[in-house]
Amino acid sequence: MMKEIVLYTKDNCQACRLMKAQLDKLNVNYKTENIMENAEQLEYFRSIGILQLPILTIDKTVEAFGMRVDKAKQALKNHGIIE
C-alpha cells in the first residue's frame, strides 16, 4: 500500500526548498501543500507545538519538521519508503 507523504511548505522558505531537493534526490513520491492556504492545518500544527517549516507527514503523522533532513530520512527508512 502506498504511503501518503506530504511536505507542508510556504512561499519564500529556504528550508522548504532544501527539504524538497533532498526528497527529490531520494526519489520520494510526495506532494507539497502551502500551509498558508490551509488555516485549519496550520492551526493544528500550532496546537501541537510545531512552529517550524517544512513539516513532513507520512500517513497524516508528523515525522519531521524544520530543516531536519536526518529525521526525515530516518522516518522514510522506518516506513520502508527508502533503504
C-alpha positions in Angstrom: 0.0 0.0 0.0 1.3 3.4 -1.0 2.1 5.8 1.9 0.7 9.3 1.7 3.7 11.7 2.1 3.0 15.4 2.4 5.5 18.2 2.7 3.9 21.4 4.2 5.7 24.5 3.0 5.2 28.2 2.4 6.4 30.7 -0.2 10.0 32.0 0.1 11.1 29.3 2.6 14.7 28.3 2.1 14.5 25.3 4.4 11.4 24.1 2.4 13.3 24.3 -0.9 16.2 22.4 0.7 14.0 19.7 2.0 12.2 19.4 -1.4 15.6 19.0 -3.0 16.6 16.2 -0.6 13.3 14.3 -1.1 13.7 14.7 -4.9 17.3 13.4 -4.6 16.0 10.3 -2.8 13.3 9.8 -5.5 10.5 10.1 -2.9 7.0 10.4 -4.3 5.4 13.2 -2.2 3.0 16.1 -2.6 3.5 19.6 -1.3 0.9 21.8 0.3 1.3 25.5 1.1 0.4 25.7 4.7 -0.6 29.4 4.3 -3.5 28.2 2.2 -4.8 25.8 4.8 -5.7 27.6 8.0 -7.1 24.5 9.7 -4.0 22.5 9.2 -1.8 25.5 10.3 -3.8 25.8 13.5 -3.5 22.1 14.2 0.3 22.2 13.8 0.5 25.2 16.1 -1.7 23.5 18.7 0.7 20.6 18.9 3.7 23.0 19.2 5.1 22.8 15.7 6.1 26.2 14.5 8.9 25.5 12.0 8.6 24.7 8.3 8.8 22.5 6.4 6.7 19.8 8.0 6.9 16.2 6.7 3.9 13.9 7.3 3.6 10.3 6.4 0.1 8.9 6.5 -1.0 12.1 8.4 1.5 11.7 11.2 4.2 14.4 11.7 7.6 12.7 11.2 9.9 15.7 10.8 9.8 19.5 10.8 12.3 22.3 10.3 15.5 21.6 8.4 15.9 18.1 9.9 16.8 16.0 6.9 18.2 13.4 9.2 14.9 12.9 10.9 13.1 12.9 7.5 15.4 10.2 6.1 15.1 8.1 9.2 11.3 8.3 9.1 11.3 7.4 5.4 13.5 4.4 6.2 11.3 3.3 9.1 8.3 3.3 6.8 10.1 1.3 4.2 10.0 4.2 1.6 13.7 4.4 1.2 16.5 2.0 2.0 
